[in-house]
Amino acid sequence: MERFLGFTHNHCFITLFFISLSPLGFAQYEHWPYLPGYPEPPPQVYQPPQRPANVPKIQLRLAGQKRKHNEGRVEVFYSGEWGTVCDDDFSIHAAHVVCRELGYVEAVSWLPSSKYGKGEGKIWMDNVHCNGKETTLAACTSNGWGVTDCKHTEDVGVVCSEKRIPGFKFDNSLLNQIE
């Protein structure tokens, strides 16, 4: 019978041996408790990337009407005042930076033309260019703080994924300055 199927006892043993070495074979042992006397590995804690020294500290929020917690008009707290971001040259890369800065894993999309309603106050950023790897929207290039030819009808919005960055802690250091 073994010869008929083309396998010998050794073939079966070798096949089972290699399957047991696969990641699936190890998965069942992944969560075994550590033996007494052996230290457990420390829990993974989210470490936010360091902001370059020459980049101003900003705070972001999502605002507007008819929205969920993970979407809205992008608003920036800079120089003691909340303002918006213009949709000119905005991209999914900039949306990823915004969402990660707010503690979401990534952006799903971005929306031009004040889809979440018109903001008020300053338009802080225009012609924003990000490569998507920046630690903060403030590190992306733009026309300069408050330099714009936009109106609030061009306020940009983002939709972030529902998934949060594990261990993300919101930076409250600017909240004392916010009205």
N, C-alpha and C positions, 0 to 999 in steps of 0.2 A: 504494500500500500504506500509506503514512504517513497519508493522509487516511482510509483505511478504519478504522484503529485509533483515530483521533481524536487522534493526536499528531503534532506536527511535529518536526523536528530541534531547534528551539529549546526545545520543551517538555521533551524528554529532557535537553538540556544544563542547563536550569534545575533540573530535578529532581535530577540528579547533583550540581550545585553545592550545593544545600541539604542533601543527604545528607552531603556531605563536611564541612559545617559542624556537623553534629550531634555530640554527645558521643561517639558510636560512631566517627565519622570521626577524632576527635582521639585516641582511645584507643591507636591504634597508635604514636603518637609520644610517648606519656607517659614511656617509659623510655629514651629516647635519651640517650646520654652527653652531658655538657656539653662545649662546645668549650674547648680550652686557653685560659687567661686569664680564663674566666668562672667565678666561684665557684659551687660546688654549694650548694644550700640545706642548712642544718644538719639533722641527723636529728631527728625528733620524739621528745622525751623526755617521759615522763609526769611531770607536776608535781602532787603531791597538793594538794588544796585546803587552805587554811590553816584551822586549828582556831581558833575564837574564843577570845580570852584568858580569858574567864570560864568556859570549859568544861574540866573536868578531863581529864587525859590518861589514857586507858585502853588496855588491850590486849584483843583478842578472840581466841577460838579456838573451833573446832568439836570437840566431844567426844562420847563415847557408844559404844554397841555397834551392830553390824551396819550399818556405814556406809561410804560412799566418802569420798574426801578432800574433796569439795565439799559435804558435808552433815553435820549433827549437831546436838547440843545446843549452844545458844549459851552460852558461858561468858565472863565478864568479869573481868579482873584490875584491881582498884581498891583503893586504900589498902593495898597489900601483900598482897592476898588474892584468890584465885579464888572466884567465885560464879556464880550462874545468873541467868536472866531469866525472870520469870513470863509465862505466856501470856495473862493478862488484858489485854484491849484491844490485844494485839499485832496487827499487820496486815502485809500484803504490802509496804507502804511501809517499815515498820521492817525487814523482811527484806531489802529492797533496800539499805538503809543498812548493815546488817551485812555483806552480801556484798561490797559495794563497799569497805568498810573492810578486808576480808580479801583484796582484789585480784581479785575476780570481777566480771564485767561487770554482772550483775544477779542477782536471786533468781528462782527458778522457783516456789517455794512455801514455806510454813511449816507446821509441825506442832505442835499443842498436846499437852497431857497426857503429857509425858515420853516421847514415842515413841522416843527414843534412850536411854532409861534415866533414872533419877533421878540428879541431881547431888548434890554434897555441899557443905557449908559454907553460906555466906550466900546468900540470894536478894537480889542487889544491886538489881534493878530490877523494878518492878511498875507496871501501868497505863501502859505505854510508848506514847506518841503521837508519831509521826513523820509529816512530810509527804512524805518520800522524798528530799528534796534536802539533808538534813543531811550534814555531812562525817564525822560520827562518831555512834555510838549515844548517846554521852554528851551530845550536843546536843539530843536528843529530850526532850520533857517526860515526867516520871514522878512517882511519889509522893515521890521523894527517895531518895538512896542508902541501901539497907537497910530502907526503910519498906515493909512488905508484909504482906498477910494470906494469902499463898500457902504451899503446901507444895511439896516437890520433885516431887510427882505432877503439878504444873502447869508444870514446866520446858519452855520453848519450844525448838523446833528449826527449822532452816532447811535448804532445799535450794537451793544456788547453781548457776548455770549452769556448765557445764564451761569456758566461755570466760573466759580471764584478761584483765585490763586490760593492754594492751601497755605494756611498760616499767615496770610496777608494781614498786616496791621495798618490801619489808617493813620496817617501822620497828622496829629492834632496841633502841631506847633504854630500854625498860622491862625487857628480858630480864635485866639485871644484878640487878634487884630480885626476880625470880621464883625461887622455891625449886627 
